[in-house]
Amino acid sequence: MTAFPNELYQTPRSWVEKAYPNLIHYNKVNKGGHFAAWEEPMLLSKDLWTAFRSLR
């Protein structure tokens, strides 16, 4: 999960870990919001690469 600062609701990591016990990635970033793919596409894609790298 990537937590964006301008999202409508900031989900705490502790809640995410309870909802997804097999969580492989959690990151808070400095920019972006609900439409992160439009607002910060490079930031989002870099974080996706980082998240899925551990599954290789």
Beta strands, then each sheet from edge to edge (+ up, - down):
strand 1: 2-3
strand 2: 27-28
sheet 1: 1+ 2+
end
